[in-house]
Amino acid sequence: MQDISIKKSKINGLFVTGTDTEVGKTFVSAALVKSLTASYWKPVQTGPDQDHDTPEIQRLTGIVDRNIYPCSYNFPDPLSPHEAARRVGQTINLDDINLPSISEDEFLIVEGAGGALVPLNDAFLMTDLMAKVNLPVVIVARSGLGTINHTLLTIEALKNRRLTLAGVIMNGPENRGNREAIEEYGKVPVVAELPRCEHVTAEVITELMPRLQRFSESLGHN
């Protein structure tokens, strides 16, 4: 694992994005919330209430209500944010999505919707929201076949927009070859490798803490 150096922003936190949908962003976000004793915010939520990520985070981490910040936008259809908004006659306004006001010693995990280049509206992508909140970005990637291409494309997109990368977290069976390729060609460290779990429980999240310890320590929050 490479050393990691993160440029500190005014508010302590991380933005969690993924190389694709269903790649494990919420699973990783829960692990980070637990490991860092962090607060949680999902700015844009799409999909029916029973599939929302915020209550899932609360179930897995036991985080109290005061450390969960409400969505700026919430749409019922499980689609890309721009299309989910259009379906209900709305348009996402980036000016209406503002980083929560948190205490000086509070750490915030912000979870994006979909991948890095998912559209928010006709003019802006998820990367524009990342730039606005100005937090280092963690990329969640699968560990298996295809991940090198998907992860390197995501890294390139974020670097081209001058976003600060905190690292990659790989989700799935350990794959040394893919991990080393991502680090070598992407010039970004894989900061943790987590097993893909079909049935995630609070106990599972707790058991994963040792895998995130070094990354947590590098952030100065463990």
HUHULIN-V365221 format. One record per pair of residues at least 24 apart in sequence whose C-alpha atoms are under 8 Angstrom apart, sorted by the first residue. I is the first residue (numbers start at 0). J is the second residue. D is the distance in Angstrom with one decimal. If there is no record, write none. Layout:
# HUHULIN-V365221
i = (I:I)
j = (J:J)
d = (D:D)
This chain:
# HUHULIN-V365221
i = (0:0:0:1:1:1:1:1:2:3:3:3:3:4:4:5:5:5:5:5:6:6:8:8:8:10:10:10:10:11:11:11:11:11:12:12:12:12:12:12:13:13:13:13:13:13:13:13:14:14:14:14:14:14:14:14:14:15:15:15:15:15:15:15:15:16:16:16:16:16:16:16:16:16:16:17:17:17:17:17:17:18:18:18:18:18:18:18:18:18:19:19:19:19:20:20:21:22:22:22:22:23:23:23:24:24:25:25:25:25:26:27:27:28:28:28:29:29:29:29:30:30:30:30:30:31:31:32:32:32:33:33:33:33:34:34:34:34:34:35:35:35:35:36:37:37:37:37:37:38:38:38:38:38:38:38:38:39:39:39:39:39:39:39:40:40:40:40:40:40:40:40:41:41:41:41:41:41:41:41:42:42:42:42:42:42:42:42:43:43:43:43:43:43:43:44:44:44:44:44:44:45:45:45:45:45:45:45:45:45:45:46:46:46:46:46:47:47:47:47:48:58:58:59:59:59:59:59:60:60:61:68:71:71:79:79:79:79:79:80:80:80:80:80:81:81:81:81:90:91:91:92:93:93:97:98:115:115:115:116:126:126:129:130:133:134:135:135:135:135:136:136:136:136:136:137:137:137:137:137:138:138:138:139:139:139:139:140:140:140:140:141:141:141:142:142:142:142:142:142:142:142:143:143:143:143:146:147:147:147:150:151:151:151:154:154:155:166:167:168:168:169:170:170:171:171:190)
j = (188:189:190:182:187:188:189:190:188:165:166:188:217:165:217:135:163:164:165:218:135:163:133:134:135:101:103:106:134:104:105:106:107:134:106:107:108:109:134:135:107:108:109:134:135:136:137:165:108:109:110:111:129:134:135:136:137:108:109:110:111:136:137:138:139:110:111:112:113:114:115:136:137:138:139:113:114:115:138:139:140:114:115:138:139:140:141:149:150:153:113:114:140:149:113:114:113:139:140:141:170:139:140:170:110:139:52:55:56:110:199:139:168:56:108:110:56:59:60:204:60:204:205:207:208:108:211:60:107:108:60:204:205:208:208:211:212:215:221:106:215:220:221:106:66:105:106:107:108:62:66:67:68:105:106:107:108:66:67:68:107:108:109:110:67:68:69:70:107:108:109:110:68:69:70:71:109:110:111:112:69:70:71:72:96:109:110:111:70:71:72:73:80:111:112:70:72:73:74:80:112:73:74:75:76:77:78:79:80:83:112:74:75:76:77:78:74:75:76:77:75:200:201:199:200:201:202:204:201:204:201:99:95:96:112:113:117:118:119:112:117:118:119:120:118:119:120:121:120:119:120:120:123:128:132:132:153:156:157:156:157:160:162:162:162:163:162:163:164:165:162:163:164:165:166:164:165:166:167:168:166:167:168:167:168:169:170:167:168:169:170:169:170:171:169:170:171:172:173:174:177:178:171:172:174:177:177:177:180:181:181:181:184:185:185:187:185:190:191:192:193:193:194:195:195:196:214)
d = (6.3:6.5:6.9:7.8:7.9:5.3:7.5:8.0:7.2:7.2:7.6:6.8:7.1:7.7:7.8:7.1:7.4:7.6:6.1:7.7:7.6:7.3:6.7:6.3:8.0:7.7:7.6:7.7:7.6:8.0:6.9:5.1:6.4:7.6:5.1:4.3:5.6:7.5:6.1:7.3:6.5:5.2:6.1:5.3:5.2:5.7:6.7:7.9:6.1:4.7:5.9:7.1:7.0:5.9:6.1:4.7:6.1:7.2:6.0:4.8:6.0:5.9:4.9:6.2:7.2:6.5:5.4:7.4:7.3:6.0:6.1:7.0:6.2:5.1:6.1:6.7:4.9:6.6:5.2:4.5:6.1:5.4:7.0:6.9:6.4:5.6:7.9:5.8:5.9:6.2:6.1:4.9:7.9:8.0:4.8:6.3:8.0:6.8:6.3:6.1:7.5:6.8:7.8:6.8:7.2:6.0:6.5:7.9:7.1:7.3:7.8:7.4:7.8:7.6:6.8:6.8:5.4:6.5:6.3:7.2:7.8:5.6:7.7:7.1:7.2:7.4:7.7:7.1:8.0:6.5:5.7:7.5:7.3:7.8:5.8:6.8:7.4:6.9:7.7:7.3:6.4:6.0:6.6:7.4:7.7:6.7:4.8:5.4:6.4:7.6:4.7:5.9:7.8:7.2:6.1:4.7:6.1:6.4:5.0:6.3:5.7:4.9:6.0:7.8:6.1:5.0:6.7:6.9:7.3:6.3:4.9:6.4:7.5:7.3:5.5:8.0:5.8:5.1:6.5:8.0:7.4:4.6:5.0:6.4:6.9:7.5:7.4:7.1:5.8:6.1:4.9:6.0:7.2:7.1:6.4:6.7:6.3:4.7:6.3:7.8:6.8:5.8:4.7:5.8:5.8:5.1:6.4:7.6:6.6:6.8:7.8:6.2:4.6:4.5:3.8:7.1:7.8:4.9:6.5:7.1:7.4:8.0:6.9:7.7:5.9:4.3:8.0:6.8:6.0:7.4:7.9:7.1:7.1:5.8:7.8:7.1:6.5:6.9:7.7:7.4:7.5:6.6:5.3:7.6:5.7:4.6:4.7:7.5:6.5:6.2:6.0:7.8:7.9:7.1:7.3:5.9:6.7:7.9:7.7:8.0:7.2:7.7:7.6:6.6:7.9:7.3:7.2:4.9:5.3:5.3:7.4:6.2:4.8:5.3:7.2:6.3:5.3:5.3:5.7:7.1:6.4:4.7:6.2:5.9:5.0:6.0:7.0:6.9:6.2:4.9:6.0:5.5:4.9:6.0:5.4:5.6:5.2:6.3:6.6:6.1:6.9:7.6:7.1:7.5:7.0:7.5:7.3:6.2:6.9:6.0:7.1:6.7:7.4:5.7:6.5:8.0:7.7:5.7:7.2:5.8:7.4:6.2:5.7:5.5:4.2:8.0:5.9)
